[in-house]
Protein backbone atom coordinates (compact mmCIF):
# COMPACT_ATOMS: atom_id res chain seq x y z
CA UNK A 1 0.00 0.00 0.00
CA UNK A 2 1.26 3.46 -0.85
CA UNK A 3 1.94 5.63 2.23
CA UNK A 4 2.14 9.10 0.72
CA UNK A 5 3.08 11.21 -2.28
CA UNK A 6 4.89 14.52 -1.97
CA UNK A 7 4.65 17.03 -4.81
CA UNK A 8 6.87 20.08 -5.15
CA UNK A 9 4.82 22.99 -6.50
CA UNK A 10 5.78 26.34 -8.00
CA UNK A 11 3.12 28.36 -6.13
CA UNK A 12 1.93 26.76 -2.89
CA UNK A 13 -1.16 28.93 -2.39
CA UNK A 14 -2.40 28.40 -5.96
CA UNK A 15 -1.77 24.65 -5.87
CA UNK A 16 -3.19 24.22 -2.37
CA UNK A 17 -6.44 25.90 -3.44
CA UNK A 18 -6.78 23.50 -6.40
CA UNK A 19 -5.83 20.35 -4.50
CA UNK A 20 -7.95 21.23 -1.48
CA UNK A 21 -10.98 21.61 -3.77
CA UNK A 22 -10.34 18.29 -5.54
CA UNK A 23 -9.31 16.20 -2.56
CA UNK A 24 -12.25 17.30 -0.41
CA UNK A 25 -14.61 16.24 -3.22
CA UNK A 26 -12.97 12.81 -3.04
CA UNK A 27 -13.35 12.55 0.74
CA UNK A 28 -9.88 13.62 1.88
CA UNK A 29 -9.46 15.75 4.99
CA UNK A 30 -6.87 18.47 5.57
CA UNK A 31 -4.07 17.05 7.71
CA UNK A 32 -1.35 19.67 8.13
CA UNK A 33 -0.56 23.22 7.08
CA UNK A 34 2.77 24.97 7.56
CA UNK A 35 4.63 27.87 5.97
CA UNK A 36 5.94 25.83 3.04
CA UNK A 37 3.50 22.95 2.78
CA UNK A 38 0.05 21.41 3.08
CA UNK A 39 -1.23 17.84 3.37
CA UNK A 40 -4.48 15.87 3.11
CA UNK A 41 -5.29 12.30 4.09
CA UNK A 42 -7.75 9.51 3.41
CA UNK A 43 -7.66 5.94 4.71
CA UNK A 44 -4.05 6.15 5.89
CA UNK A 45 -2.70 7.61 2.63
CA UNK A 46 -1.68 11.26 2.49
CA UNK A 47 -0.77 13.73 -0.23
CA UNK A 48 1.71 16.49 0.53
CA UNK A 49 2.41 19.73 -1.34
CA UNK A 50 5.63 21.60 -0.65
CA UNK A 51 6.79 24.89 -2.10
CA UNK A 52 9.64 24.39 -4.56
CA UNK A 53 12.79 26.16 -3.43
CA UNK A 54 13.51 29.40 -5.32
CA UNK A 55 16.66 27.87 -6.82
CA UNK A 56 14.54 25.22 -8.59
CA UNK A 57 11.27 26.98 -9.37
CA UNK A 58 12.30 27.87 -12.95
CA UNK A 59 12.49 24.27 -14.13
CA UNK A 60 8.96 23.36 -15.15
CA UNK A 61 7.34 19.94 -14.91
CA UNK A 62 6.42 17.86 -17.95
CA UNK A 63 4.80 14.43 -17.71
CA UNK A 64 6.71 13.10 -20.74
CA UNK A 65 10.07 13.50 -18.97
CA UNK A 66 11.51 10.79 -16.79
CA UNK A 67 9.56 10.62 -13.55
CA UNK A 68 5.90 10.86 -12.67
CA UNK A 69 3.46 10.72 -15.60
CA UNK A 70 0.24 11.24 -13.66
CA UNK A 71 -1.68 10.63 -10.45
CA UNK A 72 -4.87 8.57 -10.70
CA UNK A 73 -7.65 8.68 -8.12
CA UNK A 74 -10.67 6.39 -7.91
CA UNK A 75 -14.06 8.08 -8.12
CA UNK A 76 -17.07 6.72 -6.26
CA UNK A 77 -18.89 6.14 -9.56
CA UNK A 78 -19.38 7.54 -13.06
CA UNK A 79 -21.63 10.30 -11.77
CA UNK A 80 -18.77 11.65 -9.69
CA UNK A 81 -16.49 11.67 -12.76
CA UNK A 82 -19.15 13.67 -14.62
CA UNK A 83 -19.64 16.09 -11.70
CA UNK A 84 -15.91 16.73 -11.35
CA UNK A 85 -15.59 17.17 -15.12
CA UNK A 86 -18.32 19.82 -15.09
CA UNK A 87 -16.81 21.55 -12.05
CA UNK A 88 -13.37 21.60 -13.72
CA UNK A 89 -14.83 23.28 -16.77
CA UNK A 90 -16.67 25.83 -14.62
CA UNK A 91 -13.41 26.59 -12.79
CA UNK A 92 -11.60 27.08 -16.11
CA UNK A 93 -9.58 23.89 -15.68
CA UNK A 94 -8.03 22.11 -18.62
CA UNK A 95 -9.72 18.79 -19.41
CA UNK A 96 -7.32 16.67 -21.45
CA UNK A 97 -8.30 14.45 -24.39
CA UNK A 98 -11.66 16.22 -24.85
CA UNK A 99 -12.18 14.46 -28.18
CA UNK A 100 -12.16 11.06 -26.42
CA UNK A 101 -13.65 12.03 -23.05
CA UNK A 102 -14.75 10.13 -20.97
CA UNK A 103 -13.20 7.07 -22.65
CA UNK A 104 -9.68 8.40 -23.30
CA UNK A 105 -8.27 5.41 -21.40
CA UNK A 106 -10.10 2.96 -23.64
CA UNK A 107 -13.66 1.79 -24.26
CA UNK A 108 -14.21 0.25 -20.81
CA UNK A 109 -12.38 3.03 -18.93
CA UNK A 110 -14.56 5.93 -17.68
CA UNK A 111 -12.42 8.82 -16.51
CA UNK A 112 -11.53 12.47 -16.74
CA UNK A 113 -7.93 13.53 -17.30
CA UNK A 114 -6.90 17.06 -16.34
CA UNK A 115 -3.96 19.14 -15.10
CA UNK A 116 -3.16 20.81 -11.82
CA UNK A 117 -1.74 24.37 -11.77
CA UNK A 118 1.78 23.05 -12.48
CA UNK A 119 0.47 20.90 -15.35
CA UNK A 120 0.79 17.66 -13.39
CA UNK A 121 -1.65 15.28 -15.05
CA UNK A 122 -4.41 13.95 -12.81
CA UNK A 123 -6.92 11.22 -13.60
CA UNK A 124 -10.20 10.55 -11.85
CA UNK A 125 -11.43 7.11 -12.89
CA UNK A 126 -14.73 5.43 -12.09
CA UNK A 127 -14.80 1.81 -10.99
CA UNK A 128 -15.73 -0.55 -13.80
CA UNK A 129 -19.45 -1.18 -14.19
CA UNK A 130 -18.85 -4.75 -13.04
CA UNK A 131 -17.12 -3.48 -9.88
CA UNK A 132 -19.98 -1.06 -9.19
CA UNK A 133 -22.34 -4.05 -9.44
CA UNK A 134 -20.07 -6.17 -7.21
CA UNK A 135 -19.07 -8.56 -10.02
CA UNK A 136 -15.30 -7.92 -9.91
CA UNK A 137 -12.68 -5.90 -8.05
CA UNK A 138 -12.48 -3.25 -10.79
CA UNK A 139 -8.68 -3.41 -10.98
CA UNK A 140 -7.42 -3.02 -14.53
CA UNK A 141 -4.00 -1.93 -15.72
CA UNK A 142 -4.04 0.21 -18.85
CA UNK A 143 -0.90 1.20 -20.77
CA UNK A 144 -1.50 3.63 -23.55
CA UNK A 145 1.35 6.12 -23.10
CA UNK A 146 -0.78 9.24 -22.88
Contact map, one row per residue, 1 for C-alpha under 8 A:
11100000000000000000000000000000000000000000000000000000000000000000000000000000000000000000000000000000000000000000000000000000000000000000000000
11110000000000000000000000000000000000000000100000000000000000000000000000000000000000000000000000000000000000000000000000000000000000000000000000
11111000000000000000000000000000000000000001110000000000000000000000000000000000000000000000000000000000000000000000000000000000000000000000000000
01111100000000000000000000000000000000000000111100000000000000000000000000000000000000000000000000000000000000000000000000000000000000000000000000
00111110000000000000000000000000000000000000011100000000000000000000000000000000000000000000000000000000000000000000000000000000000000000000000000
00011111000000000000000000000000000000000000001111000000000000000000000000000000000000000000000000000000000000000000000000000000000000000000000000
00001111100000000000000000000000000000000000001111000000000000000000000000000000000000000000000000000000000000000000000000000000000000000000000000
00000111110000000000000000000000000000000000000011110000000000000000000000000000000000000000000000000000000000000000000000000000000000000000000000
00000011111100100000000000000000000000000000000011110000000000000000000000000000000000000000000000000000000000000000010000000000000000000000000000
00000001111100000000000000000000000000000000000000110000100000000000000000000000000000000000000000000000000000000000010000000000000000000000000000
00000000111111100000000000000000000000000000000000110000000000000000000000000000000000000000000000000000000000000000000000000000000000000000000000
00000000111111110000000000000000000110000000000011100000000000000000000000000000000000000000000000000000000000000000000000000000000000000000000000
00000000001111111000000000000000000000000000000000000000000000000000000000000000000000000000000000000000000000000000000000000000000000000000000000
00000000001111111100000000000000000000000000000000000000000000000000000000000000000000000000000000000000000000000000100000000000000000000000000000
00000000101111111110000000000000000000000000000010000000000000000000000000000000000000000000000000000000000000000001110000000000000000000000000000
00000000000111111111000000000000000001000000000010000000000000000000000000000000000000000000000000000000000000000000000000000000000000000000000000
00000000000011111111100000000000000000000000000000000000000000000000000000000000000000000000000000000000000000000000000000000000000000000000000000
00000000000001111111110000000000000000000000000000000000000000000000000000000000000000000000000000000000000000000001100000000000000000000000000000
00000000000000111111111000000000000000000000000000000000000000000000000000000000000000000000000000000000000000000001000000000000000000000000000000
00000000000000011111111100000100000000010000000000000000000000000000000000000000000000000000000000000000000000000000000000000000000000000000000000
00000000000000001111111110000000000000000000000000000000000000000000000000000000000000000000000000000000000000000000000000000000000000000000000000
00000000000000000111111111000000000000000000000000000000000000000000000000000000000000000000000000000000000000000000000000000000000000000000000000
00000000000000000011111111111000000000010000000000000000000000000000000000000000000000000000000000000000000000000000000000000000000000000000000000
00000000000000000001111111111000000000000000000000000000000000000000000000000000000000000000000000000000000000000000000000000000000000000000000000
00000000000000000000111111110000000000000000000000000000000000000000000000000000000000000000000000000000000000000000000000000000000000000000000000
00000000000000000000011111110000000000000000000000000000000000000000000000100000000000000000000000000000000000000000000000000000000000000000000000
00000000000000000000001111111000000000000100000000000000000000000000000000000000000000000000000000000000000000000000000000000000000000000000000000
00000000000000000000001111111100000000011100000000000000000000000000000000000000000000000000000000000000000000000000000000000000000000000000000000
00000000000000000000001100111110000000011100000000000000000000000000000000000000000000000000000000000000000000000000000000000000000000000000000000
00000000000000000001000000011111000001111000000000000000000000000000000000000000000000000000000000000000000000000000000000000000000000000000000000
00000000000000000000000000001111100001111000000000000000000000000000000000000000000000000000000000000000000000000000000000000000000000000000000000
00000000000000000000000000000111110011110000000000000000000000000000000000000000000000000000000000000000000000000000000000000000000000000000000000
00000000000000000000000000000011111011100000000000000000000000000000000000000000000000000000000000000000000000000000000000000000000000000000000000
00000000000000000000000000000001111111000000000000000000000000000000000000000000000000000000000000000000000000000000000000000000000000000000000000
00000000000000000000000000000000111110000000000000000000000000000000000000000000000000000000000000000000000000000000000000000000000000000000000000
00000000000100000000000000000000011111000000000001100000000000000000000000000000000000000000000000000000000000000000000000000000000000000000000000
00000000000100000000000000000001111111100000000111100000000000000000000000000000000000000000000000000000000000000000000000000000000000000000000000
00000000000000010000000000000111110111110000000111000000000000000000000000000000000000000000000000000000000000000000000000000000000000000000000000
00000000000000000000000000000111100011111000011110000000000000000000000000000000000000000000000000000000000000000000000000000000000000000000000000
00000000000000000001001000011111000001111100011100000000000000000000000000000000000000000000000000000000000000000000000000000000000000000000000000
00000000000000000000000000011110000000111111111000000000000000000000000000000000000000000000000000000000000000000000000000000000000000000000000000
00000000000000000000000000111000000000011111110000000000000000000000000000000000000000000000000000000000000000000000000000000000000000000000000000
00000000000000000000000000000000000000001111100000000000000000000000000000000000000000000000000000000000000000000000000000000000000000000000000000
00100000000000000000000000000000000000001111110000000000000000000000000000000000000000000000000000000000000000000000000000000000000000000000000000
01110000000000000000000000000000000000001111111000000000000000000000000000000000000000000000000000000000000000000000000000000000000000000000000000
00111000000000000000000000000000000000111101111100000000000000000000000000000000000000000000000000000000000000000000000000000000000000000000000000
00011110000000000000000000000000000000111000111110000000000000000000000000000000000000000000000000000000000000000000000000000000000000000000000000
00011110000000000000000000000000000011110000011111000000000000000000000000000000000000000000000000000000000000000000000000000000000000000000000000
00000111100100110000000000000000000011100000001111100000000000000000000000000000000000000000000000000000000000000000000000000000000000000000000000
00000111100100000000000000000000000111000000000111110000000000000000000000000000000000000000000000000000000000000000000000000000000000000000000000
00000001111100000000000000000000000110000000000011111000000000000000000000000000000000000000000000000000000000000000000000000000000000000000000000
00000001111000000000000000000000000000000000000001111101100000000000000000000000000000000000000000000000000000000000000000000000000000000000000000
00000000000000000000000000000000000000000000000000111111100000000000000000000000000000000000000000000000000000000000000000000000000000000000000000
00000000000000000000000000000000000000000000000000011111110000000000000000000000000000000000000000000000000000000000000000000000000000000000000000
00000000000000000000000000000000000000000000000000001111110000000000000000000000000000000000000000000000000000000000000000000000000000000000000000
00000000000000000000000000000000000000000000000000011111111000000000000000000000000000000000000000000000000000000000000000000000000000000000000000
00000000010000000000000000000000000000000000000000011111111100000000000000000000000000000000000000000000000000000000000000000000000000000000000000
00000000000000000000000000000000000000000000000000000111111100000000000000000000000000000000000000000000000000000000000000000000000000000000000000
00000000000000000000000000000000000000000000000000000001111110000000000000000000000000000000000000000000000000000000000000000000000000000000000000
00000000000000000000000000000000000000000000000000000000111111000000000000000000000000000000000000000000000000000000010000000000000000000000000000
00000000000000000000000000000000000000000000000000000000001111100000000000000000000000000000000000000000000000000000011100000000000000000000000000
00000000000000000000000000000000000000000000000000000000000111111000000000000000000000000000000000000000000000000000001100000000000000000000000000
00000000000000000000000000000000000000000000000000000000000011111111110000000000000000000000000000000000000000000000000110000000000000000000000000
00000000000000000000000000000000000000000000000000000000000001111100100000000000000000000000000000000000000000000000000000000000000000000000000000
00000000000000000000000000000000000000000000000000000000000001111110100000000000000000000000000000000000000000000000000000000000000000000000000000
00000000000000000000000000000000000000000000000000000000000000111111000000000000000000000000000000000000000000000000000000000000000000000000000000
00000000000000000000000000000000000000000000000000000000000000101111100000000000000000000000000000000000000000000000000000000000000000000000000000
00000000000000000000000000000000000000000000000000000000000000100111111000000000000000000000000000000000000000000000000000000000000000000000000000
00000000000000000000000000000000000000000000000000000000000000111011111000000000000000000000000000000000000000000000000110000000000000000000000000
00000000000000000000000000000000000000000000000000000000000000100001111100000000000000000000000000000000000000000000000111100000000000000000000000
00000000000000000000000000000000000000000000000000000000000000000001111110000000000000000000000000000000000000000000000011100000000000000000000000
00000000000000000000000000000000000000000000000000000000000000000000011111000000000000000000000000000000000000000000000001111000000000000000000000
00000000000000000000000000000000000000000000000000000000000000000000001111100000000000000000000000000000000000000000000001111000000000000000000000
00000000000000000000000000000000000000000000000000000000000000000000000111110000000000000000000000000000000000000000000000011110000000000000000000
00000000000000000000000001000000000000000000000000000000000000000000000011111101100000000000000000000000000000000000000000011110000000000000000000
00000000000000000000000000000000000000000000000000000000000000000000000001111101000000000000000000000000000000000000000000000110000000000000000000
00000000000000000000000000000000000000000000000000000000000000000000000000111111100000000000000000000000000000000000000000000110000100000000000000
00000000000000000000000000000000000000000000000000000000000000000000000000111111110000000000000000000000000001100000000000001110000000000000000000
00000000000000000000000000000000000000000000000000000000000000000000000000001111111000000000000000000000000000000000000000000000000000000000000000
00000000000000000000000000000000000000000000000000000000000000000000000000111111111100000000000000000000000000000000000000000100000000000000000000
00000000000000000000000000000000000000000000000000000000000000000000000000101111111110000000000000000000000001110000000000011100000000000000000000
00000000000000000000000000000000000000000000000000000000000000000000000000000111111111000000000000000000000000010000000000000000000000000000000000
00000000000000000000000000000000000000000000000000000000000000000000000000000011111111100000000000000000000000000000000000000000000000000000000000
00000000000000000000000000000000000000000000000000000000000000000000000000000001111111110000000000000000000000000000000000000000000000000000000000
00000000000000000000000000000000000000000000000000000000000000000000000000000000111111111000001000000000000000010000000000000000000000000000000000
00000000000000000000000000000000000000000000000000000000000000000000000000000000011111111100000000000000000000000000000000000000000000000000000000
00000000000000000000000000000000000000000000000000000000000000000000000000000000001111111110000000000000000000000000000000000000000000000000000000
00000000000000000000000000000000000000000000000000000000000000000000000000000000000111111111111000000000000000000000000000000000000000000000000000
00000000000000000000000000000000000000000000000000000000000000000000000000000000000011111111111000000000000000000000000000000000000000000000000000
00000000000000000000000000000000000000000000000000000000000000000000000000000000000001111111100000000000000000000000000000000000000000000000000000
00000000000000000000000000000000000000000000000000000000000000000000000000000000000000111111100000000000000000000000000000000000000000000000000000
00000000000000000000000000000000000000000000000000000000000000000000000000000000000000011111110000000000000000000000000000000000000000000000000000
00000000000000000000000000000000000000000000000000000000000000000000000000000000000000011111111000000000000000000110000000000000000000000000000000
00000000000000000000000000000000000000000000000000000000000000000000000000000000000000011001111100000000000000000110000000000000000000000000000000
00000000000000000000000000000000000000000000000000000000000000000000000000000000000010011000111111000000000000011110000000000000000000000000000000
00000000000000000000000000000000000000000000000000000000000000000000000000000000000000000000011111000000000000011110000000000000000000000000000000
00000000000000000000000000000000000000000000000000000000000000000000000000000000000000000000001111111001000000001000000000000000000000000000000000
00000000000000000000000000000000000000000000000000000000000000000000000000000000000000000000001111111100000000000000000000000000000000000000000000
00000000000000000000000000000000000000000000000000000000000000000000000000000000000000000000000011111000000000000000000000000000000000000000000000
00000000000000000000000000000000000000000000000000000000000000000000000000000000000000000000000011111111000000000000000000000000000000000000000000
00000000000000000000000000000000000000000000000000000000000000000000000000000000000000000000000011111111000000110000000000000000000000000000000000
00000000000000000000000000000000000000000000000000000000000000000000000000000000000000000000000001011111000011110000000000000000000000000000000000
00000000000000000000000000000000000000000000000000000000000000000000000000000000000000000000000000011111111111100000000000000000000000000000000000
00000000000000000000000000000000000000000000000000000000000000000000000000000000000000000000000010011111111011110000000000000000000000000000000000
00000000000000000000000000000000000000000000000000000000000000000000000000000000000000000000000000000011111111100000000000000000000000000000010100
00000000000000000000000000000000000000000000000000000000000000000000000000000000000000000000000000000011111110000000000000000000000000000000000000
00000000000000000000000000000000000000000000000000000000000000000000000000000000000000000000000000000011111111000000000000000000000000000000000000
00000000000000000000000000000000000000000000000000000000000000000000000000000000000000000000000000000010111111000000000000000001000000000000000000
00000000000000000000000000000000000000000000000000000000000000000000000000000000000000000000000000000111111111100000000000001101000000000000000000
00000000000000000000000000000000000000000000000000000000000000000000000000000100100000000000000000000111101111110000000000001111000000000000000000
00000000000000000000000000000000000000000000000000000000000000000000000000000100100000000000000000001111100011111000000000111100000000000000000000
00000000000000000000000000000000000000000000000000000000000000000000000000000000110010000000001100001101000001111100000000111000000000000000000000
00000000000000000000000000000000000000000000000000000000000000000000000000000000000000000000001110000000000000111110000011110000000000000000000000
00000000000000000000000000000000000000000000000000000000000000000000000000000000000000000000111100000000000000011111000011100000000000000000000000
00000000000000000000000000000000000000000000000000000000000000000000000000000000000000000000111100000000000000001111111111000000000000000000000000
00000000000000100110000000000000000000000000000000000000000000000000000000000000000000000000000000000000000000000111111111000000000000000000000000
00000000000001100100000000000000000000000000000000000000000000000000000000000000000000000000000000000000000000000011111100000000000000000000000000
00000000110000100000000000000000000000000000000000000000000110000000000000000000000000000000000000000000000000000011111100000000000000000000000000
00000000000000000000000000000000000000000000000000000000000011000000000000000000000000000000000000000000000000000011111110000000000000000000000000
00000000000000000000000000000000000000000000000000000000000011100000110000000000000000000000000000000000000000000011111111000000000000000000000000
00000000000000000000000000000000000000000000000000000000000000100000111000000000000000000000000000000000000000001111001111100000000000000000000000
00000000000000000000000000000000000000000000000000000000000000000000011110000000000000000000000000000000000000001111000111110000000000000000000000
00000000000000000000000000000000000000000000000000000000000000000000011110000000000000000000000000000000000000111100000011111000000000000000000000
00000000000000000000000000000000000000000000000000000000000000000000000111100000100000000000000000000000000000111000000001111100000000000000000000
00000000000000000000000000000000000000000000000000000000000000000000000111100100100000000000000000000000000011110000000000111110000000000000000000
00000000000000000000000000000000000000000000000000000000000000000000000001111101100000000000000000000000000011100000000000011111000000000000000000
00000000000000000000000000000000000000000000000000000000000000000000000001111100000000000000000000000000000001000000000000001111111100000100000000
00000000000000000000000000000000000000000000000000000000000000000000000000000000000000000000000000000000000111000000000000000111111100000100000000
00000000000000000000000000000000000000000000000000000000000000000000000000000000000000000000000000000000000000000000000000000011111110000000000000
00000000000000000000000000000000000000000000000000000000000000000000000000000000000000000000000000000000000000000000000000000011111111110100000000
00000000000000000000000000000000000000000000000000000000000000000000000000000000000000000000000000000000000000000000000000000011111111111100000000
00000000000000000000000000000000000000000000000000000000000000000000000000001000000000000000000000000000000000000000000000000011111111100100000000
00000000000000000000000000000000000000000000000000000000000000000000000000000000000000000000000000000000000000000000000000000000111111100000000000
00000000000000000000000000000000000000000000000000000000000000000000000000000000000000000000000000000000000000000000000000000000011111111000000000
00000000000000000000000000000000000000000000000000000000000000000000000000000000000000000000000000000000000000000000000000000000011111111000000000
00000000000000000000000000000000000000000000000000000000000000000000000000000000000000000000000000000000000000000000000000000000011001111100000000
00000000000000000000000000000000000000000000000000000000000000000000000000000000000000000000000000000000000000000000000000000000001001111110000000
00000000000000000000000000000000000000000000000000000000000000000000000000000000000000000000000000000000000000000000000000000011011100011111000000
00000000000000000000000000000000000000000000000000000000000000000000000000000000000000000000000000000000000000000000000000000000000000001111100000
00000000000000000000000000000000000000000000000000000000000000000000000000000000000000000000000000000000000000000000000000000000000000000111110000
00000000000000000000000000000000000000000000000000000000000000000000000000000000000000000000000000000000000000000000000000000000000000000011111000
00000000000000000000000000000000000000000000000000000000000000000000000000000000000000000000000000000000100000000000000000000000000000000001111100
00000000000000000000000000000000000000000000000000000000000000000000000000000000000000000000000000000000000000000000000000000000000000000000111110
00000000000000000000000000000000000000000000000000000000000000000000000000000000000000000000000000000000100000000000000000000000000000000000011111
00000000000000000000000000000000000000000000000000000000000000000000000000000000000000000000000000000000000000000000000000000000000000000000001111
00000000000000000000000000000000000000000000000000000000000000000000000000000000000000000000000000000000000000000000000000000000000000000000000111
